Amino acid sequence: MKTLIAIVAAALAVIACGSQTPPAPPAADQTAPSAPVAASADATPPAADSSQASPQADASVAYTPPPPQPVVSVYQDPPQAQPEPVEVAWAPPPMLVEPPPPPPSPQYVWTGGYWGWYGNWVWIHGAWAPPPRPQYHWVQPYYDHRGNNVVFVGGFWGAPNVSFVAPAIGISLTLAIAGPGVIPGPPPMGPEGVFIPPPPGSAFGIIVPAPIGTPPAVVTGAPPVVNVGMRVNSVVNNTNISNTTNTTTINNTTINNTVINNVTIVAPASATATHTAVNVSVPAQAHLAAAQKPVVRVMAPAPTSTKPIAPYVPGRSVSLPAAQTVHAEVPPELTHPAAGERPAAEPGNAMKREAPATEPGNAMKRAAPAPEPAQSAAAARQEAAKAEADKQAAAKAAAAKQAEEKQAAAKETAAKQAADKQAAAKAAADKQAEAKEATAKQAAAKQAEAKAAQEAAAKKKAADAEAKKKAAEEKKTAPQ
């Protein structure tokens, strides 16, 4: 019994080490790197402000949403083994909103809904998919802040009893080359270690420390972050120890047989766009996490092609579709808060709002005063009108595409029906020809049979005549 308790305690300790939770944010007397207000993976990032920010979060300063963002959205054919790691010079963009539809079957798994690398950060669209083989399990993507870069491993199907192995510390990797025309974004801003992208609508470059295996979608319902400080802590609900050794060395980490049902998201008021602290438990299952109601809605565009692309392989080019522009939908109370008042929590939002906390060194420096109410209202109306126009244009393009696909399907159906009709006519003609040939053969056989009968009758008649003649001659020559 003592031995079993010792094994369990050791295994739990190893799992705690194996989570590779990044170190805590910088101390209060240090200056945290300030985040850009907004950027795009395909746009030139604004320079980071290195000035010391005010230690007190200013609730009267309006949140500035990120500008329209070009996003390449694709379906991926996930690999059935752990991909090779790739090192990227800039951070993935903030998460997008992608609520999953109902699963087709209990055996299906929600995959995707994360940023993957294809010469640029590309949105791997979520999909319900059955495991490719019995007992295969889905392994979440891996992001690791090392130095000034990001070490990335894409999501994949893991075989039974095969666990994710984090790339070794100190591993030599060649920095990934950006695709043609791609302008790098800001480097990762936050503590080194494993992380996931920030909530939708966050400032570009900021990262959210999280344990290995955390689905990126857990931050879907969290408020946007404008400064470093948000992190995800794991809550291990069930750990199975059955003929499995969890081994952690200084260079490699292996995670085995750990089931995480919930995670806790925490953030100080100085880090969030709502100027309120966050401490809430959210579901760790990817499909449940992705279904959370967002504070800022930045919808993931549907891929223009339903054909999945192959997994990324360095040096192998993959044809990507054109980027689609996405817009942030921001509640009015977040962009135009009243002076001296904190924005109210959105009803039904998954995040629990707590009392503000002061965290010196982490508040984002405000470069400009809040806009005047009249100007803000006009800007809001202009932005809403633009968003509505873009929405209508997107709907029109979708309708045109749907009509084109419907017309193509109708043409294909008509062509198939014509081909089937032609094949049926040919089969009927062939059958008719075969019947005609059989009838001709039967007629020829009957004709031959009749001819043979006639010839036999003629021979018999001639024989009879010859016999009669002979009999008559014999009678004449007989003595009287």
C-alpha positions as CSV (number, residue, x, y, z in Angstrom):
1,M,0.0,0.0,0.0
2,K,2.8,2.4,0.9
3,T,4.5,1.6,-2.4
4,L,1.3,2.4,-4.4
5,I,0.9,5.7,-2.5
6,A,4.5,6.6,-3.3
7,I,4.0,5.8,-7.0
8,V,0.9,7.9,-7.2
9,A,2.6,10.9,-5.4
10,A,5.6,10.6,-7.7
11,A,3.4,10.5,-10.8
12,L,1.4,13.5,-9.8
13,A,4.6,15.4,-9.1
14,V,6.0,14.5,-12.5
15,I,2.7,15.6,-14.2
16,A,3.0,18.9,-12.4
17,C,6.5,19.3,-13.8
18,G,5.5,18.0,-17.2
19,S,2.9,20.7,-17.8
20,Q,5.7,23.1,-18.4
21,T,3.7,26.0,-17.1
22,P,5.7,29.1,-17.9
23,P,7.2,31.3,-15.1
24,A,5.1,34.0,-13.5
25,P,4.8,37.4,-15.1
26,P,7.5,40.0,-14.4
27,A,7.6,41.4,-10.9
28,A,5.9,44.7,-10.1
29,D,9.1,46.7,-10.2
30,Q,9.9,45.6,-13.7
31,T,8.6,47.2,-16.8
32,A,6.5,44.8,-18.9
33,P,6.7,45.0,-22.7
34,S,3.8,47.1,-23.9
35,A,1.5,45.5,-26.5
36,P,0.7,47.2,-29.8
37,V,-2.9,48.4,-29.9
38,A,-3.6,46.3,-33.0
39,A,-1.7,44.5,-35.8
40,S,-2.2,41.9,-38.4
41,A,-0.3,38.8,-39.4
42,D,0.0,40.3,-42.9
43,A,0.4,43.9,-41.8
44,T,3.4,45.9,-40.6
45,P,3.2,45.8,-36.8
46,P,3.3,49.1,-34.8
47,A,6.4,49.6,-32.7
48,A,6.1,48.6,-29.1
49,D,6.1,51.4,-26.5
50,S,8.9,51.0,-24.1
51,S,7.8,53.8,-21.7
52,Q,6.7,53.1,-18.2
53,A,2.9,52.9,-18.0
54,S,0.8,54.2,-15.2
55,P,0.4,51.6,-12.4
56,Q,-3.3,52.3,-12.1
57,A,-5.6,50.9,-14.8
58,D,-7.6,53.8,-16.3
59,A,-11.2,52.6,-16.7
60,S,-12.1,55.8,-18.6
61,V,-9.9,55.0,-21.5
62,A,-11.8,53.4,-24.3
63,Y,-10.8,50.0,-25.7
64,T,-9.5,50.2,-29.3
65,P,-10.4,47.1,-31.3
66,P,-7.9,45.7,-33.8
67,P,-8.4,46.8,-37.4
68,P,-9.9,44.5,-40.1
69,Q,-7.6,41.5,-40.3
70,P,-6.8,39.4,-43.4
71,V,-7.2,35.7,-42.6
72,V,-6.4,32.6,-44.7
73,S,-8.8,29.9,-43.5
74,V,-8.4,26.2,-44.5
75,Y,-9.4,22.7,-43.6
76,Q,-6.4,20.5,-42.8
77,D,-5.9,16.8,-43.2
78,P,-4.2,16.2,-39.9
79,P,-1.2,13.9,-39.7
80,Q,-1.3,10.6,-37.8
81,A,2.0,11.2,-36.0
82,Q,3.6,14.1,-34.1
83,P,4.8,16.7,-36.7
84,E,8.3,18.1,-36.6
85,P,8.6,21.4,-34.7
86,V,9.0,24.6,-36.5
87,E,10.4,27.9,-35.2
88,V,8.6,31.1,-36.1
89,A,9.9,34.7,-35.5
90,W,6.5,36.2,-34.5
91,A,3.5,35.3,-32.4
92,P,0.3,33.9,-33.7
93,P,-2.7,36.4,-33.9
94,P,-5.4,36.4,-31.2
95,M,-8.0,33.6,-31.4
96,L,-11.0,33.8,-33.6
97,V,-14.6,32.8,-32.7
98,E,-15.8,29.6,-34.2
99,P,-18.8,28.0,-32.5
100,P,-19.0,24.3,-33.4
101,P,-22.2,22.7,-34.8
102,P,-23.7,19.7,-33.1
103,P,-21.5,16.6,-33.5
104,P,-22.7,14.0,-36.1
105,S,-21.9,11.2,-33.7
106,P,-20.6,10.7,-30.2
107,Q,-17.4,9.1,-31.7
108,Y,-16.5,12.3,-33.6
109,V,-13.9,14.7,-32.2
110,W,-13.7,18.5,-32.7
111,T,-10.4,19.3,-34.3
112,G,-9.0,22.5,-35.5
113,G,-10.0,26.0,-34.6
114,Y,-6.4,27.2,-34.1
115,W,-3.5,29.0,-35.8
116,G,-1.1,26.8,-37.8
117,W,2.0,27.6,-39.8
118,Y,2.2,27.6,-43.6
119,G,4.7,30.3,-44.3
120,N,2.3,32.5,-42.3
121,W,-0.1,32.0,-39.4
122,V,-3.1,30.3,-41.1
123,W,-6.4,29.6,-39.4
124,I,-7.0,25.8,-39.3
125,H,-10.8,25.7,-39.4
126,G,-12.5,23.4,-36.9
127,A,-14.3,20.2,-38.0
128,W,-16.0,17.2,-36.4
129,A,-14.0,14.1,-37.5
130,P,-13.9,10.5,-36.5
131,P,-10.5,9.1,-35.3
132,P,-8.7,7.7,-38.4
133,R,-8.1,4.4,-36.6
134,P,-9.5,2.7,-33.5
135,Q,-8.5,4.3,-30.2
136,Y,-6.6,7.2,-31.8
137,H,-6.9,10.4,-29.8
138,W,-6.6,14.1,-30.8
139,V,-3.5,16.0,-29.6
140,Q,-3.8,19.8,-29.3
141,P,-1.3,22.2,-31.0
142,Y,1.7,23.3,-29.1
143,Y,3.1,26.9,-28.8
144,D,6.3,27.6,-26.9
145,H,7.9,31.0,-26.3
146,R,11.6,30.5,-26.5
147,G,13.9,33.5,-26.7
148,N,12.3,35.9,-29.1
149,N,10.6,33.2,-31.2
150,V,7.8,30.7,-31.1
151,V,8.4,26.9,-31.3
152,F,5.2,25.4,-32.9
153,V,3.9,21.8,-33.3
154,G,0.6,21.4,-35.1
155,G,-2.3,19.3,-33.9
156,F,-2.3,15.6,-34.9
157,W,-4.0,12.2,-34.3
158,G,-2.0,10.2,-31.7
159,A,-1.9,6.4,-31.8
160,P,-3.0,4.4,-28.7
161,N,-0.5,4.7,-25.8
162,V,1.5,7.4,-27.8
163,S,1.8,10.7,-25.9
164,F,3.0,14.1,-26.9
165,V,6.7,14.8,-26.4
166,A,7.7,18.5,-26.2
167,P,10.6,19.6,-28.3
168,A,13.8,19.4,-26.2
169,I,15.1,22.5,-24.6
170,G,18.1,23.7,-26.7
171,I,17.0,21.9,-29.8
172,S,18.6,23.4,-32.9
173,L,15.9,24.6,-35.4
174,T,16.1,26.6,-38.5
175,L,13.9,29.7,-38.4
176,A,10.9,29.3,-40.7
177,I,10.9,31.4,-43.8
178,A,7.8,33.6,-44.4
179,G,5.8,33.1,-47.5
180,P,5.9,35.5,-50.5
181,G,4.6,39.0,-49.6
182,V,4.1,38.1,-45.9
183,I,5.2,40.8,-43.4
184,P,6.1,39.4,-40.0
185,G,4.0,40.4,-37.0
186,P,5.2,41.4,-33.5
187,P,7.3,38.9,-31.5
188,P,5.7,37.1,-28.6
189,M,5.2,39.4,-25.6
190,G,5.0,37.6,-22.2
191,P,7.0,35.1,-20.1
192,E,8.9,32.3,-21.8
193,G,7.3,28.9,-21.9
194,V,4.2,27.1,-23.3
195,F,1.3,29.4,-24.2
196,I,-1.8,29.8,-26.3
197,P,-2.9,32.8,-28.3
198,P,-4.9,35.5,-26.5
199,P,-8.7,36.0,-26.5
200,P,-10.4,37.4,-29.6
201,G,-9.9,41.1,-30.0
202,S,-6.6,41.3,-28.0
203,A,-3.6,43.3,-28.9
204,F,-1.3,41.4,-31.4
205,G,1.8,39.8,-30.0
206,I,0.6,39.2,-26.4
207,I,0.6,35.5,-25.4
208,V,-1.2,33.7,-22.6
209,P,0.8,31.1,-20.7
210,A,-0.9,27.7,-20.4
211,P,-0.1,24.1,-19.7
212,I,0.8,21.7,-22.5
213,G,-2.3,20.2,-24.1
214,T,-4.6,23.2,-23.4
215,P,-7.1,23.7,-26.3
216,P,-6.5,27.3,-27.6
217,A,-10.3,27.9,-27.6
218,V,-10.5,28.0,-23.8
219,V,-9.9,31.8,-24.0
220,T,-12.9,32.4,-26.4
221,G,-15.1,33.8,-23.7
222,A,-12.4,35.9,-22.0
223,P,-12.1,39.6,-22.3
224,P,-9.4,40.9,-24.7
225,V,-6.0,41.6,-23.2
226,V,-4.2,44.9,-23.9
227,N,-1.2,44.0,-21.7
228,V,0.7,40.9,-20.5
229,G,-0.8,39.2,-17.4
230,M,-3.5,36.7,-18.4
231,R,-2.6,33.0,-17.9
232,V,-4.3,29.6,-17.8
233,N,-3.9,27.2,-14.9
234,S,-4.8,23.5,-15.2
235,V,-7.2,21.7,-13.0
236,V,-6.5,17.9,-13.2
237,N,-9.7,16.1,-12.6
238,N,-8.6,12.5,-13.3
239,T,-5.2,10.9,-13.6
240,N,-4.9,7.2,-14.6
241,I,-1.7,5.4,-13.6
242,S,-1.7,2.0,-15.2
243,N,1.5,0.5,-16.5
244,T,2.6,3.9,-17.7
245,T,5.8,5.7,-16.7
246,N,5.7,9.5,-16.8
247,T,9.3,10.6,-17.4
248,T,10.6,14.1,-17.2
249,T,14.2,15.0,-17.9
250,I,15.8,18.4,-18.2
251,N,15.5,18.1,-22.0
252,N,12.3,16.3,-22.7
253,T,8.8,16.1,-21.3
254,T,6.3,13.4,-21.9
255,I,2.6,13.7,-20.9
256,N,0.7,10.5,-20.4
257,N,-2.8,9.5,-19.3
258,T,-3.9,12.9,-17.9
259,V,-7.6,14.0,-18.3
260,I,-8.2,17.8,-17.8
261,N,-11.9,18.7,-17.7
262,N,-11.6,22.3,-16.7
263,V,-9.0,25.1,-16.6
264,T,-8.9,28.4,-14.7
265,I,-8.2,31.7,-16.5
266,V,-6.8,34.5,-14.3
267,A,-5.8,38.0,-15.2
268,P,-5.3,41.3,-13.3
269,A,-7.4,44.3,-14.2
270,S,-4.4,46.0,-15.7
271,A,-4.2,43.3,-18.4
272,T,-7.8,43.3,-19.7
273,A,-9.6,45.7,-22.0
274,T,-12.5,45.7,-19.5
275,H,-10.2,46.9,-16.7
276,T,-11.6,44.2,-14.5
277,A,-9.8,41.2,-13.0
278,V,-10.6,37.7,-14.2
279,N,-10.6,34.4,-12.2
280,V,-12.9,31.8,-13.7
281,S,-13.1,28.1,-14.5
282,V,-14.0,27.2,-18.1
283,P,-14.3,23.8,-19.9
284,A,-11.2,22.4,-21.3
285,Q,-12.9,20.3,-24.0
286,A,-12.2,22.1,-27.3
287,H,-15.8,22.0,-28.6
288,L,-17.3,23.3,-25.3
289,A,-14.6,26.0,-25.0
290,A,-15.2,27.2,-28.6
291,A,-18.9,27.5,-27.9
292,Q,-18.4,30.2,-25.2
293,K,-20.0,33.6,-25.7
294,P,-17.2,36.0,-26.6
295,V,-16.7,39.5,-25.2
296,V,-15.4,40.7,-28.6
297,R,-16.6,38.7,-31.6
298,V,-14.1,38.1,-34.4
299,M,-15.6,35.4,-36.5
300,A,-13.4,32.8,-38.2
301,P,-14.2,32.9,-42.0
302,A,-15.3,29.6,-43.5
303,P,-12.7,28.1,-45.9
304,T,-13.4,28.9,-49.6
305,S,-12.6,25.2,-50.4
306,T,-13.9,22.1,-48.6
307,K,-10.9,20.1,-49.8
308,P,-8.4,19.8,-46.9
309,I,-4.8,20.7,-47.4
310,A,-1.8,18.5,-46.5
311,P,0.1,19.0,-43.2
312,Y,2.9,21.5,-43.3
313,V,6.3,20.2,-44.3
314,P,9.3,22.6,-44.4
315,G,10.4,23.3,-47.9
316,R,7.2,21.9,-49.5
317,S,4.9,24.4,-50.9
318,V,1.1,24.2,-50.4
319,S,-1.4,26.1,-52.5
320,L,-3.4,28.4,-50.1
321,P,-6.6,30.3,-50.9
322,A,-6.8,34.1,-50.8
323,A,-7.2,35.8,-47.5
324,Q,-10.6,36.9,-46.2
325,T,-11.1,40.1,-44.1
326,V,-12.5,39.7,-40.6
327,H,-13.8,42.4,-38.4
328,A,-14.1,42.8,-34.6
329,E,-17.7,43.2,-33.3
330,V,-17.3,45.1,-30.0
331,P,-20.0,45.9,-27.5
332,P,-20.6,49.7,-27.1
333,E,-19.8,49.7,-23.4
334,L,-16.3,48.5,-24.1
335,T,-15.4,51.1,-26.8
336,H,-17.2,54.1,-25.1
337,P,-17.1,53.7,-21.3
338,A,-18.2,56.7,-19.3
339,A,-15.5,58.6,-17.5
340,G,-14.8,57.2,-14.0
341,E,-16.9,54.1,-14.6
342,R,-15.9,50.6,-15.4
343,P,-17.5,48.8,-18.3
344,A,-20.3,46.4,-17.1
345,A,-20.0,42.7,-17.7
346,E,-21.9,41.5,-20.7
347,P,-25.0,39.5,-19.7
348,G,-24.4,35.8,-20.1
349,N,-20.7,36.2,-20.6
350,A,-18.7,33.3,-19.4
351,M,-16.1,35.5,-17.6
352,K,-16.6,36.4,-13.9
353,R,-15.8,40.1,-13.2
354,E,-13.9,40.7,-10.0
355,A,-12.8,43.9,-8.2
356,P,-10.0,45.7,-10.1
357,A,-6.5,44.9,-9.0
358,T,-3.5,47.3,-9.2
359,E,-0.5,45.7,-10.7
360,P,2.3,48.3,-11.3
361,G,4.4,47.8,-14.4
362,N,1.8,45.9,-16.4
363,A,-0.7,48.6,-17.3
364,M,-0.7,49.6,-21.0
365,K,0.5,53.1,-21.7
366,R,-2.3,55.2,-23.3
367,A,-0.8,57.2,-26.1
368,A,-3.9,59.4,-26.7
369,P,-6.9,60.6,-24.6
370,A,-10.3,59.1,-25.1
371,P,-12.3,60.4,-28.0
372,E,-15.0,62.9,-27.5
373,P,-18.5,61.4,-27.2
374,A,-19.8,62.9,-30.4
375,Q,-16.7,61.8,-32.4
376,S,-16.9,58.4,-30.8
377,A,-20.6,58.0,-31.8
378,A,-19.9,59.1,-35.3
379,A,-16.9,56.8,-35.6
380,A,-19.0,54.0,-34.1
381,R,-21.8,54.6,-36.7
382,Q,-19.2,54.7,-39.5
383,E,-17.6,51.5,-38.3
384,A,-21.0,49.8,-38.0
385,A,-22.0,51.0,-41.5
386,K,-18.8,49.7,-42.9
387,A,-19.2,46.4,-41.0
388,E,-22.8,46.1,-42.3
389,A,-21.6,46.8,-45.9
390,D,-18.8,44.2,-45.6
391,K,-21.3,41.7,-44.2
392,Q,-23.7,42.3,-47.1
393,A,-20.9,42.0,-49.6
394,A,-19.8,38.8,-47.9
395,A,-23.4,37.5,-48.0
396,K,-23.7,38.5,-51.7
397,A,-20.5,36.7,-52.5
398,A,-21.6,33.6,-50.6
399,A,-25.0,33.6,-52.4
400,A,-23.2,34.0,-55.7
401,K,-20.9,31.2,-54.9
402,Q,-23.8,29.0,-53.7
403,A,-25.7,29.7,-56.9
404,E,-22.6,28.9,-58.9
405,E,-22.1,25.6,-57.0
406,K,-25.8,24.8,-57.5
407,Q,-25.6,25.5,-61.2
408,A,-22.4,23.3,-61.5
409,A,-24.2,20.6,-59.6
410,A,-27.2,20.8,-61.9
411,K,-25.0,20.6,-65.0
412,E,-23.2,17.6,-63.5
413,T,-26.5,16.0,-62.8
414,A,-27.8,16.7,-66.3
415,A,-24.6,15.3,-67.8
416,K,-24.9,12.2,-65.7
417,Q,-28.5,11.7,-66.7
418,A,-27.7,12.2,-70.4
419,A,-24.8,9.7,-70.1
420,D,-27.1,7.2,-68.3
421,K,-29.8,7.7,-71.0
422,Q,-27.2,7.2,-73.8
423,A,-25.9,4.1,-72.1
424,A,-29.4,2.7,-71.7
425,A,-30.2,3.4,-75.4
426,K,-27.0,1.6,-76.4
427,A,-27.8,-1.3,-74.2
428,A,-31.3,-1.5,-75.8
429,A,-29.9,-1.3,-79.3
430,D,-27.4,-4.0,-78.5
431,K,-30.1,-6.2,-77.1
432,Q,-32.3,-5.6,-80.2
433,A,-29.3,-6.5,-82.4
434,E,-28.7,-9.7,-80.5
435,A,-32.4,-10.6,-80.8
436,K,-32.4,-9.9,-84.6
437,E,-29.3,-12.0,-85.0
438,A,-30.8,-14.9,-83.0
439,T,-34.0,-14.7,-85.2
440,A,-31.9,-14.7,-88.4
441,K,-30.0,-17.8,-87.1
442,Q,-33.3,-19.6,-86.3
443,A,-34.7,-18.7,-89.8
444,A,-31.6,-20.0,-91.5
445,A,-31.7,-23.2,-89.5
446,K,-35.3,-23.8,-90.4
447,Q,-34.6,-23.0,-94.1
448,A,-31.7,-25.5,-94.1
449,E,-33.9,-28.1,-92.4
450,A,-36.6,-27.6,-95.0
451,K,-34.1,-27.8,-97.8
452,A,-32.7,-31.0,-96.4
453,A,-36.3,-32.5,-96.1
454,Q,-37.0,-31.5,-99.7
455,E,-33.8,-33.1,-100.9
456,A,-34.6,-36.3,-98.9
457,A,-38.1,-36.4,-100.4
458,A,-36.8,-35.9,-103.9
459,K,-34.3,-38.8,-103.4
460,K,-37.0,-41.0,-102.1
461,K,-39.3,-40.2,-105.0
462,A,-36.5,-40.9,-107.5
463,A,-35.7,-44.2,-105.8
464,D,-39.4,-45.2,-105.9
465,A,-39.6,-44.4,-109.5
466,E,-36.4,-46.3,-110.2
467,A,-37.8,-49.3,-108.4
468,K,-41.1,-49.2,-110.3
469,K,-39.3,-49.0,-113.6
470,K,-37.1,-51.9,-112.7
471,A,-40.1,-54.0,-111.6
472,A,-41.9,-53.2,-114.9
473,E,-38.9,-54.3,-116.9
474,E,-38.5,-57.5,-115.0
475,K,-42.2,-58.3,-115.6
476,K,-41.8,-57.9,-119.3
477,T,-38.9,-60.2,-119.6
478,A,-40.3,-62.9,-117.4
479,P,-41.5,-66.2,-119.3
480,Q,-45.1,-66.4,-120.0
